[in-house]
Amino acid sequence: MKKAIFVFIIAGLVIAAMLLWYFSGGFNVNWQEISMLAGLVLVISFAVILGVRRIRSIRNNQPAEDEMSKGVVKQAASTTFYISLYSWLALMFFSDKSEMETSTQMGIGIMLMAVEFALAWVYFNFFGKINE
Amino acid sequence: MPGYILTFLVRSMNNRIRELRARFGLTQDELATRVGVRRETIVFLEKGKYNPSLKLAYDVARIFEMSIEEVFFPDNGKNPV
């Protein structure tokens, strides 16, 4: 339960920081900021969904995590690592062709990894994980 | 097909959990609580989307007062029971 509450607190802080950033900048958005915002919304939604699932399990006197949920996370993480190798290579290739700042490229790379993990987790959580 | 060849071809396991759950009058929630897992794990087990660990298979079989082989069997279309 403490871990789920911690996740909600972190998500709330990220949302607050995001809103502060947008309103302090006069809400001038371009495509880069919109894509970063979309990635942040996806990650926060993922964290909130996980927190809700944990609380629901605890309320039903079931463990917040069990062998299957831990296995899905491990499988998603390993798949994300494998895919991110190629996405980082692609990002490095395109960075030579564009005039993006290094910090922006790193932010995009990290956001890509978070999105890849969320998608991989959704895939294994819905289609199952056969232990091979 | 010889058993030793079948061993290498098995990719997923099938089971009688849904049938046994109905026989024992257990809901998915109740079975999940008894074996110490989440309800989603029982759902995935019944659909054949997840192969349980040895411990989980043993715990589930113990709830139904059966051996592991009577509850879980290879997904080759044949129920050995």
Backbone of each chain as ProteinMPNN parsed JSONL, in Angstrom:
{"seq_chain_A": "MKKAIFVFIIAGLVIAAMLLWYFSGGFNVNWQEISMLAGLVLVISFAVILGVRRIRSIRNNQPAEDEMSKGVVKQAASTTFYISLYSWLALMFFSDKSEMETSTQMGIGIMLMAVEFALAWVYFNFFGKINE", "coords_chain_A": {"N_chain_A": [[0.844, -1.2, 0.0], [1.979, 1.212, 0.77], [3.831, 1.576, -1.248], [2.195, 1.95, -3.472], [0.879, 4.338, -2.795], [3.087, 6.01, -2.742], [3.739, 5.994, -5.443], [1.539, 7.399, -6.491], [1.964, 9.885, -5.307], [4.386, 10.675, -6.482], [3.561, 10.779, -9.164], [1.706, 12.859, -8.981], [3.409, 14.987, -8.282], [4.959, 15.151, -10.599], [3.006, 15.895, -12.463], [2.276, 18.381, -11.392], [4.711, 19.778, -11.667], [4.917, 19.76, -14.428], [2.666, 21.288, -15.201], [3.342, 23.711, -14.018], [5.589, 24.361, -15.474], [4.54, 24.712, -18.058], [2.693, 26.846, -17.698], [4.339, 28.844, -16.736], [5.845, 29.391, -18.92], [4.221, 30.798, -20.564], [2.567, 29.261, -22.01], [3.319, 28.643, -24.622], [3.506, 26.446, -27.14], [5.284, 24.006, -29.029], [5.904, 21.477, -31.532], [7.758, 19.778, -30.433], [7.495, 20.107, -27.662], [4.898, 19.271, -27.347], [5.083, 16.572, -28.038], [6.779, 15.705, -26.024], [5.097, 16.175, -23.873], [3.021, 14.393, -24.459], [4.372, 11.96, -24.152], [5.006, 12.141, -21.412], [2.43, 12.147, -20.307], [1.62, 9.582, -20.999], [3.427, 8.007, -19.514], [2.805, 8.807, -16.895], [0.119, 8.032, -16.754], [0.441, 5.288, -16.974], [1.817, 4.769, -14.584], [-0.15, 5.489, -12.732], [-2.191, 3.667, -13.336], [-0.929, 1.285, -12.615], [-0.636, 1.759, -9.874], [-3.335, 1.819, -9.06], [-4.102, -0.816, -9.621], [-2.506, -2.174, -7.787], [-3.53, -1.276, -5.339], [-6.141, -2.224, -5.538], [-5.689, -4.994, -5.505], [-4.585, -5.328, -2.959], [-6.735, -4.608, -1.366], [-8.414, -6.742, -1.849], [-7.311, -8.67, -0.32], [-5.147, -9.858, -1.539], [-1.818, -10.401, -2.836], [0.149, -7.503, -3.685], [2.013, -7.769, -5.65], [2.845, -10.571, -7.633], [4.161, -13.757, -8.776], [3.602, -13.743, -11.51], [3.138, -11.033, -12.193], [5.59, -9.912, -11.551], [7.194, -11.341, -13.323], [6.179, -10.428, -15.767], [6.985, -7.745, -15.677], [9.763, -8.068, -15.679], [10.133, -9.325, -18.166], [9.13, -7.331, -19.87], [10.975, -5.316, -19.313], [13.383, -6.435, -20.234], [12.805, -6.741, -22.942], [12.405, -4.08, -23.607], [14.979, -3.061, -23.191], [16.366, -4.366, -25.244], [15.058, -3.345, -27.552], [15.556, -0.64, -27.184], [18.253, -0.372, -27.679], [18.401, -0.272, -30.455], [16.766, 1.949, -30.921], [18.196, 4.021, -29.728], [20.436, 3.975, -31.381], [19.237, 4.76, -33.784], [18.427, 7.317, -33.038], [20.888, 8.542, -32.624], [21.798, 8.498, -35.23], [19.961, 10.213, -36.515], [20.509, 12.515, -35.095], [22.82, 13.51, -36.146], [21.906, 14.532, -38.488], [20.219, 16.558, -37.781], [19.587, 19.675, -35.957], [19.325, 19.472, -33.269], [19.606, 20.078, -29.76], [21.953, 18.533, -27.49], [20.929, 17.897, -24.97], [18.214, 17.836, -25.484], [18.055, 15.691, -27.245], [18.845, 13.621, -25.546], [16.769, 13.695, -23.723], [14.654, 12.952, -25.383], [15.486, 10.374, -26.044], [15.396, 9.085, -23.531], [12.694, 9.372, -22.943], [11.638, 7.877, -25.015], [12.486, 5.317, -24.26], [10.951, 4.988, -21.959], [8.384, 4.988, -23.045], [8.569, 2.749, -24.681], [8.861, 0.764, -22.733], [6.389, 0.96, -21.433], [4.638, 0.191, -23.501], [5.583, -2.399, -24.011], [5.042, -3.61, -21.556], [2.229, -3.448, -21.521], [1.697, -5.113, -23.693], [2.685, -7.693, -22.871], [1.154, -7.994, -20.617], [-1.417, -8.233, -21.556], [-1.374, -10.164, -23.545], [-0.166, -12.244, -22.378], [2.366, -14.368, -20.829], [4.294, -16.819, -21.676], [6.184, -19.101, -19.982], [9.288, -19.889, -21.094]], "CA_chain_A": [[0.0, 0.0, 0.0], [2.86, 2.386, 0.831], [4.45, 1.756, -2.553], [1.175, 2.5, -4.368], [0.689, 5.744, -2.419], [4.297, 6.7, -3.183], [3.608, 6.174, -6.901], [0.571, 8.483, -6.727], [2.6, 11.152, -4.912], [5.358, 11.019, -7.532], [2.801, 11.179, -10.36], [1.158, 14.187, -8.701], [4.5, 15.962, -8.347], [5.339, 15.312, -12.016], [1.93, 16.674, -13.103], [2.391, 19.759, -10.902], [5.895, 20.388, -12.291], [4.598, 19.936, -15.841], [1.744, 22.41, -15.324], [4.104, 24.913, -13.673], [6.491, 24.634, -16.594], [3.769, 25.228, -19.18], [2.095, 28.14, -17.396], [5.39, 29.852, -16.56], [6.371, 29.708, -20.233], [3.217, 31.49, -21.365], [1.834, 28.231, -22.738], [3.694, 28.577, -26.04], [3.895, 25.062, -27.388], [5.64, 23.586, -30.381], [5.7, 20.046, -31.691], [8.647, 19.047, -29.526], [6.92, 20.115, -26.312], [3.683, 18.446, -27.372], [5.479, 15.163, -28.023], [7.261, 15.418, -24.659], [3.91, 16.147, -23.018], [2.319, 13.13, -24.713], [5.143, 10.908, -23.508], [4.843, 12.271, -19.964], [1.064, 11.718, -19.966], [1.601, 8.119, -21.097], [4.163, 7.441, -18.379], [2.044, 9.054, -15.665], [-1.061, 7.162, -16.813], [0.934, 3.942, -16.692], [2.107, 4.685, -13.155], [-1.418, 5.542, -11.992], [-2.879, 2.385, -13.534], [-0.231, 0.299, -11.779], [-0.981, 2.04, -8.483], [-4.728, 1.407, -8.834], [-4.107, -2.279, -9.604], [-1.904, -2.613, -6.524], [-4.467, -1.003, -4.238], [-7.274, -3.142, -5.696], [-5.257, -6.323, -5.063], [-4.416, -5.31, -1.501], [-8.07, -4.576, -0.764], [-8.992, -8.076, -1.991], [-6.464, -9.586, 0.465], [-4.224, -10.54, -2.439], [-0.549, -9.669, -2.862], [0.248, -6.425, -4.672], [2.816, -8.334, -6.746], [3.039, -12.015, -7.529], [5.184, -14.248, -9.709], [3.29, -13.371, -12.883], [3.332, -9.597, -12.405], [7.035, -9.665, -11.555], [7.707, -11.905, -14.569], [5.796, -9.527, -16.858], [7.851, -6.562, -15.589], [11.114, -8.458, -16.119], [10.089, -9.571, -19.607], [8.973, -6.021, -20.508], [12.239, -4.584, -19.161], [14.405, -7.009, -21.119], [12.405, -6.394, -24.314], [12.664, -2.641, -23.764], [16.423, -2.872, -23.331], [16.744, -4.828, -26.574], [14.547, -2.39, -28.547], [16.164, 0.676, -26.98], [19.566, -0.35, -28.341], [18.183, 0.176, -31.837], [16.192, 3.291, -30.944], [19.296, 4.947, -29.46], [21.243, 4.045, -32.61], [18.495, 5.576, -34.742], [18.47, 8.698, -32.551], [22.238, 9.061, -32.901], [21.886, 8.721, -36.677], [19.21, 11.413, -36.858], [21.087, 13.694, -34.445], [23.812, 14.066, -37.067], [21.201, 15.212, -39.585], [19.376, 17.635, -37.274], [20.299, 20.651, -35.135], [18.787, 19.381, -31.907], [20.596, 20.124, -28.681], [22.253, 17.228, -26.903], [20.014, 17.629, -23.851], [16.918, 17.463, -26.067], [18.187, 14.324, -27.761], [18.863, 12.684, -24.416], [15.403, 13.652, -23.197], [13.845, 12.148, -26.313], [15.901, 8.981, -25.899], [14.875, 8.545, -22.274], [11.236, 9.28, -23.075], [11.377, 6.73, -25.897], [12.641, 4.098, -23.467], [9.791, 4.877, -21.067], [7.237, 4.612, -23.873], [8.78, 1.358, -25.093], [8.581, -0.094, -21.587], [4.94, 0.953, -21.21], [4.009, -0.616, -24.552], [5.961, -3.805, -23.803], [4.293, -4.086, -20.388], [0.84, -3.646, -21.949], [1.663, -6.279, -24.575], [2.826, -8.94, -22.113], [0.083, -8.088, -19.637], [-2.663, -8.596, -22.204], [-1.244, -11.36, -24.352], [0.345, -13.325, -21.548], [3.792, -14.628, -20.82], [4.535, -18.246, -21.562], [7.541, -19.331, -19.504], [10.017, -20.776, -22.006]], "C_chain_A": [[0.883, 1.256, 0.0], [3.47, 2.668, -0.524], [3.462, 2.381, -3.526], [0.952, 3.98, -4.076], [1.887, 6.569, -2.875], [4.233, 6.976, -4.68], [2.661, 7.325, -7.213], [1.181, 9.831, -6.371], [3.58, 11.608, -5.991], [4.635, 11.495, -8.79], [2.222, 12.576, -10.177], [2.224, 15.273, -8.794], [4.915, 16.222, -9.802], [4.298, 16.152, -12.743], [2.035, 18.131, -12.688], [3.569, 20.472, -11.562], [5.631, 20.693, -13.755], [3.712, 21.168, -16.042], [2.466, 23.73, -15.03], [4.996, 25.341, -14.832], [5.722, 25.264, -17.754], [3.214, 26.622, -18.89], [3.161, 29.224, -17.205], [5.972, 30.268, -17.895], [5.38, 30.4, -21.131], [2.434, 30.565, -22.253], [2.097, 28.288, -24.24], [4.209, 27.171, -26.316], [4.322, 24.874, -28.838], [5.56, 22.067, -30.416], [6.578, 19.238, -30.742], [8.038, 18.966, -28.128], [5.664, 19.267, -26.259], [4.041, 16.968, -27.313], [6.018, 14.774, -26.648], [6.091, 15.298, -23.698], [3.161, 14.837, -23.198], [3.049, 11.967, -24.049], [4.992, 10.942, -22.001], [3.456, 11.779, -19.527], [0.984, 10.192, -20.007], [2.278, 7.488, -19.884], [3.376, 7.619, -17.081], [0.802, 8.171, -15.621], [-0.685, 5.733, -16.457], [1.179, 3.774, -15.195], [0.812, 4.669, -12.335], [-2.177, 4.224, -12.121], [-2.245, 1.298, -12.674], [-0.593, 0.493, -10.314], [-2.393, 1.588, -8.149], [-4.821, -0.125, -8.748], [-3.552, -2.802, -8.283], [-2.89, -2.44, -5.373], [-5.647, -1.968, -4.313], [-6.896, -4.537, -5.205], [-5.15, -6.375, -3.544], [-5.776, -5.328, -0.814], [-8.759, -5.932, -0.849], [-8.179, -9.126, -1.234], [-5.573, -10.436, -0.437], [-2.92, -9.746, -2.467], [-0.543, -8.596, -3.952], [1.037, -6.894, -5.897], [2.885, -9.839, -6.542], [3.992, -12.452, -8.63], [4.893, -13.801, -11.136], [3.552, -11.888, -13.13], [4.817, -9.257, -12.415], [7.665, -10.188, -12.843], [7.394, -11.015, -15.766], [6.697, -8.295, -16.868], [9.254, -6.898, -16.09], [11.16, -8.654, -17.622], [9.983, -8.247, -20.361], [10.287, -5.236, -20.455], [13.3, -5.125, -20.115], [14.087, -6.688, -22.576], [12.691, -4.928, -24.593], [14.152, -2.383, -23.97], [16.865, -3.229, -24.742], [16.315, -3.823, -27.648], [15.253, -1.047, -28.418], [17.56, 0.756, -27.578], [19.425, 0.208, -29.755], [17.616, 1.595, -31.878], [17.269, 4.339, -30.633], [20.204, 5.086, -30.691], [20.565, 4.939, -33.644], [18.542, 7.051, -34.339], [19.834, 9.322, -32.825], [22.403, 9.345, -34.383], [21.19, 10.018, -37.049], [19.784, 12.665, -36.203], [22.16, 14.337, -35.319], [23.155, 14.892, -38.156], [20.412, 16.408, -39.091], [20.21, 18.576, -36.414], [19.766, 20.64, -33.702], [19.919, 19.464, -30.895], [20.773, 18.717, -28.09], [21.276, 16.896, -25.787], [18.639, 17.224, -24.367], [16.957, 16.038, -26.593], [18.156, 13.307, -26.629], [17.469, 12.555, -23.815], [14.501, 12.804, -24.065], [14.193, 10.672, -26.164], [15.332, 8.336, -24.64], [13.363, 8.385, -22.339], [10.857, 8.1, -23.962], [11.464, 5.416, -25.122], [11.452, 3.898, -22.549], [8.558, 4.431, -21.846], [7.358, 3.149, -24.313], [8.454, 0.407, -23.943], [7.082, -0.188, -21.337], [4.242, 0.067, -22.238], [4.324, -2.107, -24.371], [5.186, -4.398, -22.634], [2.842, -4.36, -20.76], [0.737, -4.914, -22.796], [1.702, -7.58, -23.758], [1.714, -9.095, -21.094], [-1.227, -8.516, -20.272], [-2.561, -9.897, -23.0], [-0.599, -12.516, -23.591], [1.84, -13.525, -21.709], [3.975, -16.117, -20.592], [5.973, -18.43, -21.108], [8.235, -20.321, -20.426], [11.439, -20.959, -21.524]], "O_chain_A": [[0.58, 2.237, -0.679], [3.62, 3.823, -0.923], [3.836, 3.245, -4.32], [0.847, 4.788, -4.999], [1.725, 7.696, -3.342], [4.62, 8.052, -5.138], [2.939, 8.137, -8.096], [0.938, 10.82, -7.063], [3.602, 12.78, -6.366], [5.033, 12.482, -9.408], [2.241, 13.386, -11.104], [1.969, 16.355, -9.323], [5.186, 17.359, -10.187], [4.646, 17.019, -13.545], [1.9, 19.025, -13.523], [3.45, 21.627, -11.971], [6.049, 21.728, -14.274], [3.962, 21.987, -16.926], [2.237, 24.736, -15.702], [5.134, 26.528, -15.126], [6.186, 26.229, -18.362], [3.262, 27.492, -19.759], [2.906, 30.395, -17.484], [6.529, 31.359, -18.017], [5.637, 30.582, -22.321], [1.717, 31.01, -23.149], [1.203, 28.014, -25.04], [5.238, 26.764, -25.777], [3.786, 25.506, -29.749], [5.185, 21.442, -29.424], [6.199, 18.153, -30.301], [8.055, 17.914, -27.488], [5.39, 18.618, -25.25], [3.381, 16.195, -26.619], [5.763, 13.674, -26.158], [6.082, 14.436, -22.819], [2.714, 14.233, -22.223], [2.42, 11.092, -23.453], [4.862, 9.894, -21.368], [3.321, 11.09, -18.517], [0.352, 9.579, -19.146], [1.753, 6.54, -19.299], [3.29, 6.699, -16.268], [0.468, 7.621, -14.572], [-1.406, 5.054, -15.726], [0.798, 2.762, -14.607], [0.697, 3.925, -11.361], [-2.737, 3.722, -11.146], [-2.949, 0.486, -12.074], [-0.829, -0.476, -9.592], [-2.63, 1.035, -7.075], [-5.535, -0.66, -7.9], [-4.076, -3.767, -7.727], [-3.064, -3.334, -4.545], [-6.106, -2.474, -3.289], [-7.704, -5.196, -4.552], [-5.572, -7.347, -2.917], [-5.947, -5.991, 0.209], [-9.603, -6.245, -0.01], [-8.333, -10.324, -1.47], [-5.285, -11.593, -0.13], [-2.912, -8.554, -2.159], [-1.155, -8.764, -5.007], [0.768, -6.478, -7.024], [2.973, -10.318, -5.412], [4.562, -11.618, -9.333], [5.818, -13.512, -11.896], [4.121, -11.521, -14.158], [5.257, -8.412, -13.195], [8.566, -9.556, -13.396], [8.219, -10.857, -16.666], [7.127, -7.846, -17.931], [9.862, -6.122, -16.827], [12.099, -8.211, -18.285], [10.66, -8.052, -21.37], [10.665, -4.577, -21.423], [14.032, -4.353, -20.735], [14.99, -6.396, -23.359], [13.16, -4.57, -25.674], [14.538, -1.581, -24.82], [17.637, -2.5, -25.365], [17.093, -3.487, -28.541], [15.521, -0.387, -29.422], [18.009, 1.841, -27.948], [20.217, 1.042, -30.193], [17.952, 2.366, -32.777], [17.256, 5.426, -31.21], [20.678, 6.179, -31.001], [21.211, 5.76, -34.295], [18.68, 7.928, -35.191], [19.926, 10.487, -33.211], [23.065, 10.311, -34.763], [21.734, 10.832, -37.796], [19.57, 13.769, -36.702], [22.388, 15.545, -35.252], [23.75, 15.83, -38.686], [19.966, 17.214, -39.908], [21.388, 18.321, -36.166], [19.759, 21.664, -33.018], [21.031, 18.99, -31.133], [19.897, 17.857, -28.176], [20.84, 15.752, -25.661], [17.972, 16.376, -23.774], [16.01, 15.272, -26.411], [17.519, 12.26, -26.74], [17.036, 11.464, -23.446], [13.683, 12.033, -23.563], [13.307, 9.818, -26.158], [14.851, 7.203, -24.666], [12.813, 7.395, -21.857], [9.876, 7.405, -23.696], [10.637, 4.521, -25.296], [10.986, 2.773, -22.371], [7.781, 3.602, -21.373], [6.376, 2.408, -24.317], [7.838, -0.638, -24.156], [6.557, -1.268, -21.064], [3.358, -0.715, -21.89], [3.457, -2.963, -24.551], [4.727, -5.538, -22.698], [2.281, -5.382, -20.365], [-0.2, -5.696, -22.637], [0.855, -8.456, -23.935], [1.361, -10.219, -20.739], [-2.071, -9.106, -19.597], [-3.535, -10.641, -23.116], [-0.503, -13.63, -24.105], [2.485, -12.946, -22.584], [3.833, -16.615, -19.475], [6.893, -17.964, -21.779], [7.814, -21.474, -20.526], [12.218, -21.673, -22.156]]}, "seq_chain_B": "MPGYILTFLVRSMNNRIRELRARFGLTQDELATRVGVRRETIVFLEKGKYNPSLKLAYDVARIFEMSIEEVFFPDNGKNPV", "coords_chain_B": {"N_chain_B": [[3.204, -40.251, -30.439], [6.542, -40.343, -29.311], [7.265, -39.956, -25.808], [9.603, -38.58, -25.039], [10.179, -36.971, -27.171], [7.939, -35.39, -27.248], [8.348, -33.913, -24.963], [10.234, -31.998, -25.704], [8.738, -30.486, -27.419], [6.746, -29.195, -26.086], [5.298, -26.138, -25.456], [3.481, -24.669, -24.045], [1.285, -25.007, -21.229], [-1.71, -26.738, -20.521], [-4.76, -26.76, -18.581], [-7.042, -27.784, -15.945], [-8.275, -25.957, -14.38], [-10.478, -24.171, -14.423], [-12.634, -25.929, -14.61], [-12.319, -27.461, -12.272], [-12.479, -25.487, -10.377], [-15.145, -24.743, -10.571], [-16.264, -27.113, -9.719], [-15.462, -27.226, -7.052], [-16.66, -24.983, -6.144], [-15.447, -22.443, -6.103], [-14.563, -19.037, -6.544], [-12.66, -17.02, -8.881], [-11.338, -15.049, -7.471], [-11.347, -16.097, -4.863], [-9.849, -18.451, -5.144], [-7.437, -17.306, -5.937], [-6.743, -15.84, -3.658], [-6.384, -17.926, -1.846], [-4.163, -19.328, -2.847], [-2.326, -17.368, -2.835], [-1.822, -15.46, -4.861], [-2.469, -12.923, -7.405], [-5.721, -12.103, -8.751], [-5.673, -11.788, -11.491], [-3.62, -13.477, -12.276], [-4.72, -16.029, -11.947], [-6.728, -15.839, -13.862], [-5.174, -15.675, -16.208], [-3.895, -18.129, -16.058], [-6.016, -19.924, -16.434], [-6.735, -19.299, -19.029], [-4.583, -20.225, -20.343], [-2.469, -18.555, -20.875], [-0.322, -18.232, -19.325], [2.32, -19.996, -17.849], [2.531, -21.703, -14.85], [4.762, -21.41, -11.993], [6.612, -24.077, -10.39], [6.006, -24.147, -7.697], [3.602, -22.671, -7.553], [1.967, -24.265, -9.157], [1.94, -26.553, -7.601], [0.684, -25.562, -5.27], [-1.847, -24.87, -6.273], [-2.763, -27.368, -7.137], [-2.865, -28.654, -4.688], [-4.938, -27.307, -3.408], [-7.097, -28.304, -4.81], [-6.937, -30.878, -4.041], [-5.52, -32.753, -5.516], [-3.044, -34.331, -7.673], [-0.268, -32.67, -9.334], [-0.106, -33.417, -12.001], [-2.685, -34.148, -12.539], [-4.034, -31.816, -12.685], [-2.62, -30.012, -14.329], [-1.519, -30.242, -17.699], [0.327, -31.067, -20.687], [0.011, -28.92, -23.566], [-1.133, -30.475, -25.823], [-3.509, -31.107, -26.743], [-4.543, -33.357, -25.568], [-6.142, -34.552, -22.768], [-4.895, -36.084, -20.06], [-6.354, -37.222, -18.018]], "CA_chain_B": [[4.537, -39.618, -30.506], [7.276, -40.721, -28.092], [7.199, -38.952, -24.751], [10.781, -37.729, -24.924], [10.095, -35.959, -28.234], [6.887, -34.47, -26.831], [8.888, -33.021, -23.939], [10.914, -30.86, -26.307], [7.811, -29.72, -28.234], [5.762, -28.517, -25.241], [5.575, -24.718, -25.258], [2.588, -24.136, -23.031], [0.566, -26.011, -20.486], [-3.143, -26.579, -20.376], [-5.138, -27.119, -17.214], [-8.466, -27.984, -15.655], [-8.557, -25.088, -13.235], [-11.843, -23.642, -14.479], [-13.562, -27.036, -14.321], [-12.171, -27.831, -10.867], [-12.958, -24.347, -9.588], [-16.611, -24.858, -10.54], [-16.61, -28.285, -8.906], [-15.227, -26.901, -5.646], [-17.433, -23.796, -5.781], [-14.533, -21.333, -5.815], [-14.431, -17.98, -7.545], [-11.258, -16.747, -9.207], [-10.799, -14.282, -6.353], [-11.133, -16.988, -3.711], [-8.704, -19.317, -5.447], [-6.23, -16.47, -5.943], [-6.406, -15.53, -2.254], [-5.923, -19.147, -1.166], [-2.809, -19.724, -3.284], [-1.413, -16.252, -2.608], [-1.51, -14.707, -6.072], [-3.501, -11.97, -7.805], [-6.793, -12.708, -9.542], [-5.266, -11.794, -12.895], [-2.781, -14.663, -12.511], [-5.641, -17.163, -12.124], [-7.365, -15.633, -15.174], [-4.205, -16.032, -17.249], [-3.66, -19.577, -15.979], [-7.16, -20.605, -17.04], [-6.717, -19.061, -20.475], [-3.375, -20.807, -20.92], [-1.544, -17.496, -21.281], [0.792, -18.187, -18.38], [2.695, -21.27, -17.252], [2.856, -21.425, -13.45], [5.974, -21.985, -11.426], [6.358, -25.371, -9.748], [5.368, -23.889, -6.395], [2.214, -22.27, -7.773], [1.264, -25.442, -9.649], [1.751, -27.438, -6.443], [-0.312, -24.939, -4.384], [-3.169, -24.984, -6.914], [-3.167, -28.78, -7.094], [-3.167, -28.999, -3.295], [-6.279, -26.77, -3.112], [-8.078, -29.209, -5.416], [-6.684, -32.215, -3.489], [-5.095, -33.612, -6.624], [-1.633, -34.191, -8.033], [-0.032, -31.63, -10.345], [-0.396, -33.971, -13.324], [-4.138, -34.233, -12.725], [-4.539, -30.454, -12.901], [-1.906, -29.405, -15.456], [-1.045, -31.207, -18.684], [0.879, -30.372, -21.855], [-0.965, -28.431, -24.526], [-1.115, -31.217, -27.077], [-4.899, -31.436, -27.037], [-4.998, -34.565, -24.893], [-6.24, -34.502, -21.331], [-4.525, -37.444, -19.647], [-7.276, -37.744, -17.002]], "C_chain_B": [[5.263, -39.95, -29.202], [7.299, -39.588, -27.088], [8.386, -38.024, -24.729], [10.798, -36.668, -26.014], [9.064, -34.907, -27.84], [7.415, -33.463, -25.826], [9.512, -31.782, -24.572], [9.935, -29.968, -27.078], [6.829, -28.918, -27.388], [6.147, -27.063, -25.051], [4.659, -24.118, -24.197], [1.85, -25.299, -22.376], [-0.914, -25.697, -20.517], [-3.536, -27.033, -18.976], [-6.642, -27.255, -17.088], [-8.912, -27.066, -14.532], [-9.998, -24.593, -13.254], [-12.86, -24.712, -14.079], [-13.52, -27.392, -12.825], [-12.669, -26.72, -9.946], [-14.465, -24.404, -9.454], [-17.027, -26.016, -9.651], [-16.48, -27.981, -7.415], [-15.968, -25.638, -5.208], [-16.575, -22.6, -5.415], [-14.601, -20.295, -6.931], [-12.94, -17.781, -7.839], [-10.582, -15.98, -8.07], [-10.448, -15.182, -5.176], [-9.937, -17.895, -3.941], [-7.415, -18.518, -5.396], [-5.783, -16.163, -4.513], [-5.824, -16.757, -1.57], [-4.508, -19.529, -1.566], [-1.821, -18.561, -3.187], [-0.957, -15.531, -3.865], [-2.651, -13.734, -6.356], [-4.522, -12.663, -8.694], [-6.406, -12.801, -11.011], [-4.413, -13.009, -13.239], [-3.661, -15.887, -12.739], [-6.328, -17.052, -13.492], [-6.434, -16.081, -16.287], [-3.909, -17.531, -17.24], [-4.773, -20.318, -16.702], [-7.164, -20.444, -18.559], [-5.495, -19.666, -21.142], [-2.367, -19.78, -21.378], [-0.349, -17.406, -20.357], [1.053, -19.582, -17.852], [3.13, -21.025, -15.818], [4.228, -21.972, -13.073], [5.601, -23.299, -10.754], [5.608, -25.171, -8.433], [3.891, -23.531, -6.58], [1.386, -23.455, -8.26], [0.963, -26.402, -8.49], [0.659, -26.883, -5.523], [-1.716, -25.074, -4.967], [-3.66, -26.424, -6.842], [-3.56, -29.198, -5.68], [-4.555, -28.493, -2.901], [-7.353, -27.729, -3.613], [-7.866, -30.661, -4.979], [-6.329, -33.213, -4.589], [-3.592, -33.471, -6.827], [-1.503, -33.139, -9.134], [-0.432, -32.139, -11.726], [-1.892, -34.075, -13.598], [-4.742, -32.863, -13.006], [-3.914, -29.815, -14.152], [-1.423, -30.499, -16.4], [-0.559, -30.437, -19.908], [-0.207, -30.007, -22.851], [-0.813, -29.148, -25.865], [-2.503, -31.715, -27.423], [-5.422, -32.643, -26.302], [-5.001, -34.343, -23.395], [-5.969, -35.907, -20.82], [-5.508, -38.057, -18.656], [-8.56, -38.253, -17.656]], "O_chain_B": [[4.683, -39.855, -28.121], [7.346, -38.414, -27.455], [8.246, -36.835, -24.445], [11.359, -35.589, -25.823], [9.26, -33.71, -28.053], [6.998, -32.305, -25.819], [9.357, -30.668, -24.071], [10.255, -28.814, -27.365], [6.142, -28.043, -27.917], [7.227, -26.78, -24.531], [5.033, -23.156, -23.526], [1.803, -26.411, -22.901], [-1.318, -24.535, -20.538], [-2.725, -27.628, -18.266], [-7.404, -26.896, -17.987], [-9.852, -27.392, -13.807], [-10.668, -24.592, -12.222], [-13.803, -24.456, -13.33], [-14.56, -27.595, -12.198], [-13.21, -26.984, -8.873], [-15.014, -24.153, -8.381], [-18.013, -25.927, -8.919], [-17.298, -28.429, -6.612], [-15.915, -25.262, -4.037], [-16.926, -21.828, -4.522], [-14.686, -20.637, -8.11], [-12.078, -18.308, -7.136], [-9.419, -16.22, -7.745], [-9.385, -15.044, -4.57], [-9.111, -18.087, -3.049], [-6.408, -18.994, -4.872], [-4.594, -16.219, -4.199], [-4.873, -16.643, -0.796], [-3.732, -20.0, -0.734], [-0.626, -18.737, -3.424], [0.172, -15.045, -3.928], [-3.662, -13.716, -5.653], [-4.226, -13.684, -9.315], [-6.759, -13.76, -11.697], [-4.471, -13.515, -14.36], [-3.381, -16.695, -13.625], [-6.489, -18.051, -14.193], [-6.853, -16.785, -17.207], [-3.697, -18.131, -18.294], [-4.512, -21.229, -17.489], [-7.554, -21.36, -19.284], [-5.374, -19.629, -22.367], [-1.494, -20.091, -22.188], [0.547, -16.591, -20.578], [0.122, -20.28, -17.449], [4.022, -20.209, -15.586], [4.774, -22.86, -13.729], [4.421, -23.6, -10.571], [4.695, -25.927, -8.102], [3.032, -24.027, -5.851], [0.245, -23.637, -7.836], [-0.119, -26.983, -8.41], [-0.194, -27.634, -5.049], [-2.667, -25.361, -4.239], [-4.823, -26.677, -6.526], [-4.476, -29.999, -5.495], [-5.27, -29.16, -2.153], [-8.371, -27.948, -2.956], [-8.531, -31.566, -5.481], [-6.781, -34.358, -4.584], [-2.95, -32.607, -6.231], [-2.483, -32.764, -9.777], [-1.017, -31.407, -12.524], [-2.318, -34.089, -14.753], [-5.858, -32.774, -13.518], [-4.604, -29.159, -14.932], [-0.972, -31.556, -15.958], [-0.974, -29.302, -20.143], [-1.218, -30.698, -22.966], [-0.434, -28.56, -26.878], [-2.68, -32.601, -28.259], [-6.613, -32.946, -26.384], [-3.976, -33.985, -22.814], [-6.731, -36.828, -21.114], [-5.509, -39.273, -18.462], [-9.458, -38.731, -16.963]]}, "name": "protein", "num_of_chains": 2, "seq": "MKKAIFVFIIAGLVIAAMLLWYFSGGFNVNWQEISMLAGLVLVISFAVILGVRRIRSIRNNQPAEDEMSKGVVKQAASTTFYISLYSWLALMFFSDKSEMETSTQMGIGIMLMAVEFALAWVYFNFFGKINEMPGYILTFLVRSMNNRIRELRARFGLTQDELATRVGVRRETIVFLEKGKYNPSLKLAYDVARIFEMSIEEVFFPDNGKNPV"}
